[in-house]
Amino acid sequence: MPEDEDELVQQLRAGDGAAMARFYERYRGALLAQVRQLVRDPQSAEDVLQEGLLKVWLAVATYDPTRGRLYTWAARICVNTAVDHLRSRAVRQGRRTTPIAQLALLGAEPAAPAVFWPEHIGLAELLSRLRPEHRRTLELLYFGGYTYPEAAEELAVPLSTVKTWASTAKRRLARWL
């Protein structure tokens, strides 16, 4: 280990804030590049780097110079912090969805109108192609807010018949779409 690095480690172990500042200046770019290979968002990568450096600061007493250089040890901590970040629930959820506010900033229109009108997708025309009992069943269940038992009572048929009619009607609609 170079003399300068040995001296830096001793100062870090002593809790010298100026030594941490020198460490930060010396290795920030390389550590950020390592983190950026995993975390693509620049702001998140900076946050992960800061969290990793805090872990380095808190764990410097466990650093063993015989097992590798200070940079390599710190890089492993920062990379592991980046992996932890990517595995976090918030990040996984964020990959699946795009916040509405972000869509508005990008100038995108909402994917669906705020109010659902079946006419917008031609549902009324599709329902008219169904058998009358199937159409009436779907109207009661999906537009009338009826439960299956309530729809069975309204149509004066057994519950199993309502379930069969609804299932058949949905399959036919799916084929036509």
C-alpha positions as CSV (number, residue, x, y, z in Angstrom):
1,M,0.0,0.0,0.0
2,P,1.4,3.4,-0.9
3,E,2.6,5.5,2.0
4,D,0.1,8.2,1.2
5,E,-2.8,5.7,1.3
6,D,-1.5,4.2,4.6
7,E,-1.4,7.7,6.1
8,L,-5.0,8.4,4.8
9,V,-6.3,5.2,6.3
10,Q,-4.8,6.1,9.7
11,Q,-6.3,9.6,9.6
12,L,-9.7,8.1,8.6
13,R,-9.6,5.7,11.5
14,A,-8.8,8.6,13.8
15,G,-12.1,10.3,12.6
16,D,-10.4,13.1,10.7
17,G,-13.0,14.9,8.6
18,A,-10.3,16.5,6.5
19,A,-9.0,13.1,5.6
20,M,-12.5,12.1,4.5
21,A,-12.7,15.2,2.3
22,R,-9.4,14.2,0.7
23,F,-10.7,10.6,0.2
24,Y,-13.8,12.1,-1.4
25,E,-11.9,14.3,-3.7
26,R,-9.5,11.5,-4.7
27,Y,-12.0,8.7,-5.3
28,R,-15.3,10.4,-6.0
29,G,-15.2,10.2,-9.8
30,A,-14.1,6.6,-9.9
31,L,-16.7,5.5,-7.3
32,L,-19.4,7.4,-9.0
33,A,-18.6,5.7,-12.3
34,Q,-18.9,2.3,-10.6
35,V,-22.3,3.3,-9.1
36,R,-23.5,4.7,-12.4
37,Q,-22.9,1.4,-14.1
38,L,-25.7,0.1,-12.0
39,V,-27.9,3.1,-11.2
40,R,-28.7,4.9,-14.4
41,D,-30.5,7.9,-12.9
42,P,-27.8,10.6,-12.2
43,Q,-29.5,12.0,-9.1
44,S,-30.1,8.5,-7.6
45,A,-26.5,7.6,-8.4
46,E,-25.3,10.6,-6.4
47,D,-27.5,9.7,-3.5
48,V,-26.3,6.1,-3.6
49,L,-22.7,7.3,-3.6
50,Q,-23.3,9.6,-0.6
51,E,-24.9,6.7,1.2
52,G,-22.0,4.4,0.3
53,L,-19.4,7.0,1.5
54,L,-21.3,7.3,4.8
55,K,-20.9,3.5,5.2
56,V,-17.2,3.8,4.3
57,W,-16.8,6.5,7.0
58,L,-18.6,4.4,9.6
59,A,-16.9,1.2,8.8
60,V,-13.3,2.3,8.1
61,A,-12.2,0.6,11.3
62,T,-13.0,-2.7,9.7
63,Y,-10.8,-2.0,6.6
64,D,-7.9,-4.5,6.4
65,P,-5.0,-3.3,4.2
66,T,-3.6,-6.8,3.8
67,R,-6.7,-7.8,1.9
68,G,-6.7,-5.0,-0.7
69,R,-6.5,-1.4,-1.5
70,L,-8.7,1.3,0.2
71,Y,-10.3,2.2,-3.1
72,T,-11.2,-1.5,-3.9
73,W,-12.7,-1.9,-0.4
74,A,-14.7,1.4,-0.8
75,A,-15.8,0.5,-4.3
76,R,-17.3,-2.8,-3.0
77,I,-19.2,-1.0,-0.3
78,C,-20.5,1.6,-2.9
79,V,-21.5,-1.1,-5.4
80,N,-23.2,-3.2,-2.7
81,T,-25.1,0.0,-1.7
82,A,-26.2,0.5,-5.3
83,V,-27.4,-3.1,-5.5
84,D,-29.4,-2.6,-2.3
85,H,-30.8,0.5,-3.8
86,L,-31.9,-1.3,-6.9
87,R,-33.5,-4.0,-4.9
88,S,-35.5,-1.6,-2.8
89,R,-39.3,-1.6,-3.0
90,A,-39.5,2.0,-4.1
91,V,-37.1,1.5,-7.0
92,R,-38.8,-1.7,-8.2
93,Q,-42.2,0.0,-8.0
94,G,-40.9,3.1,-9.8
95,R,-39.7,0.9,-12.7
96,R,-43.2,-0.4,-13.2
97,T,-45.0,3.0,-13.2
98,T,-44.4,6.5,-14.3
99,P,-45.8,9.1,-11.9
100,I,-48.6,11.3,-13.4
101,A,-46.7,14.4,-12.4
102,Q,-43.7,13.3,-14.5
103,L,-46.0,12.6,-17.5
104,A,-47.4,16.1,-17.2
105,L,-43.9,17.5,-17.2
106,L,-43.1,15.6,-20.4
107,G,-46.2,17.0,-22.0
108,A,-47.9,13.6,-22.3
109,E,-51.7,13.4,-22.2
110,P,-53.2,11.0,-19.7
111,A,-53.7,7.5,-21.2
112,A,-57.4,7.4,-20.3
113,P,-60.0,10.1,-19.8
114,A,-60.9,11.0,-16.2
115,V,-64.4,9.7,-16.7
116,F,-65.1,6.4,-18.4
117,W,-67.6,6.5,-21.2
118,P,-68.2,3.1,-22.8
119,E,-69.0,4.8,-26.1
120,H,-65.3,5.9,-26.3
121,I,-64.2,2.3,-27.1
122,G,-67.3,1.2,-29.0
123,L,-68.5,-1.0,-26.1
124,A,-72.2,-0.2,-26.8
125,E,-71.8,-1.5,-30.4
126,L,-70.0,-4.6,-29.2
127,L,-72.6,-5.3,-26.5
128,S,-75.4,-5.0,-29.1
129,R,-73.8,-8.0,-30.9
130,L,-74.3,-10.2,-27.8
131,R,-77.4,-12.3,-27.1
132,P,-79.9,-10.3,-25.2
133,E,-79.6,-12.2,-21.9
134,H,-75.8,-12.0,-22.1
135,R,-75.9,-8.2,-22.8
136,R,-78.4,-7.6,-20.0
137,T,-76.2,-9.7,-17.6
138,L,-73.1,-7.6,-18.3
139,E,-75.1,-4.3,-18.1
140,L,-76.4,-5.3,-14.7
141,L,-73.0,-6.5,-13.4
142,Y,-70.7,-3.8,-14.9
143,F,-72.8,-0.8,-15.5
144,G,-75.6,-1.3,-12.9
145,G,-73.3,-2.2,-10.0
146,Y,-75.2,-5.4,-9.3
147,T,-73.5,-8.4,-7.6
148,Y,-74.0,-11.8,-9.1
149,P,-76.7,-12.8,-6.7
150,E,-78.5,-9.5,-7.2
151,A,-78.3,-9.9,-11.0
152,A,-79.7,-13.5,-10.7
153,E,-82.6,-12.2,-8.7
154,E,-83.3,-9.3,-11.2
155,L,-83.1,-11.7,-14.1
156,A,-85.1,-14.4,-12.3
157,V,-82.5,-17.1,-13.1
158,P,-80.2,-19.3,-11.0
159,L,-76.9,-17.8,-9.8
160,S,-74.9,-20.4,-11.8
161,T,-76.7,-19.3,-15.0
162,V,-75.8,-15.6,-14.4
163,K,-72.1,-16.6,-13.9
164,T,-72.2,-18.7,-17.1
165,W,-73.8,-16.0,-19.1
166,A,-71.3,-13.4,-17.9
167,S,-68.3,-15.7,-18.5
168,T,-69.6,-16.5,-22.0
169,A,-70.2,-12.9,-22.8
170,K,-66.7,-11.8,-21.7
171,R,-65.1,-14.5,-23.8
172,R,-67.0,-13.4,-26.9
173,L,-66.1,-9.8,-26.3
174,A,-62.5,-10.7,-25.9
175,R,-62.5,-12.5,-29.2
176,W,-64.0,-9.5,-31.0
177,L,-61.4,-7.1,-29.6
